[in-house]
Amino acid sequence: MTGAGTPQDARTPGPAEALPSIAARIEAAAGGREVRLLAVSKTRTAAEIRRLAERCGQRHFGENYVQEAMAKRADLEDLPLVWHLIGHLQSNKCREAAETFDWIESIDREKLLAPLDRYRAPARGPLELLIQVNIDAEPSKSGCRPEQVGALASAIAGFPRLRLRGLMAIPAPGDPHRLAAAFAAMRRLFEALRRDHPTVDTLSMGMSEDFELAIAHGATEVRIGTALFGPRPPRAP
Ligand SMILES: *Cc1c(COP(=O)(O)O)cnc(C)c1O
């Protein structure tokens, strides 16, 4: 007997089940543009990541903590995955970050650049960087101020093993008008940056709750955790 109401029907779908519908929503919002799905896998196990990669061909994964990502990357070395750091980067973690990640989306100060360049192995190719912008000027959040983007971008251009690819932001959720204004401000910054730096092609904004709005405002990458994997378990101590 199958039918609705059996315990099996009540089970939470896993990420492999959720991905096709999220991909379809991204595609519909993008209207023919290429928008990349970054699967945010913080707190998720290597086995969950493997399943999503093998069943759905998902390649790009976002992690918030350097140590956590190092362990997962080592477990999944056999898969052609691309690892993005989306959490705050401490200066004393630059070496591990340059060795572990393909992209770092949380560049918010010049001090990080020299150590990232120094520790990037030339054989790995350039480390792809996004400048994180604190677009709604929240004092508690990471990210540089919008008026600091130009100087930071020029500084990145001076390092041979670093490559500027664009901008990232985490606007405060909630009020849709404020959110839309923040996304629109990011798009203007992005267009201006692109005029000065030909390697810039990535605008990372939008999460589970607001990715369609972000895409409508020009996001080229959305970072999705909860909508893909379900609610996050508490972080292990
Ligand atoms: C956790 C996280 C996400 C994903 O958030 P969800 O709401 O779970 O989709 C995206 N970006 C950053 C920077 C994050 O820390």
The ligand as a MOL file (V3000), in Angstrom:
LIG
                    3D

  0  0  0     0  0            999 V3000
M  V30 BEGIN CTAB
M  V30 COUNTS 15 15 0 0 0
M  V30 BEGIN ATOM
M  V30 1 C 24.7410 30.3180 5.4720 0
M  V30 2 C 24.9870 31.2650 4.3460 0
M  V30 3 C 24.2100 31.2240 3.1710 0
M  V30 4 C 23.0430 30.2870 2.9720 0
M  V30 5 O 21.9460 30.7040 3.7140 0
M  V30 6 P 20.5230 29.9420 3.5630 0
M  V30 7 O 19.5610 30.9340 4.0980 0
M  V30 8 O 20.6300 28.7090 4.3740 0
M  V30 9 O 20.3160 29.6610 2.1280 0
M  V30 10 C 24.5520 32.0990 2.1500 0
M  V30 11 N 25.5680 32.9740 2.2650 0
M  V30 12 C 26.3200 33.0630 3.3750 0
M  V30 13 C 27.4270 34.0450 3.4490 0
M  V30 14 C 26.0490 32.2120 4.4530 0
M  V30 15 O 26.7930 32.3130 5.5790 0
M  V30 END ATOM
M  V30 BEGIN BOND
M  V30 1 1 1 2
M  V30 2 1 2 3
M  V30 3 2 2 14
M  V30 4 1 3 4
M  V30 5 2 3 10
M  V30 6 1 4 5
M  V30 7 1 5 6
M  V30 8 2 6 7
M  V30 9 1 6 8
M  V30 10 1 6 9
M  V30 11 1 10 11
M  V30 12 2 11 12
M  V30 13 1 12 13
M  V30 14 1 12 14
M  V30 15 1 14 15
M  V30 END BOND
M  V30 END CTAB
M  END
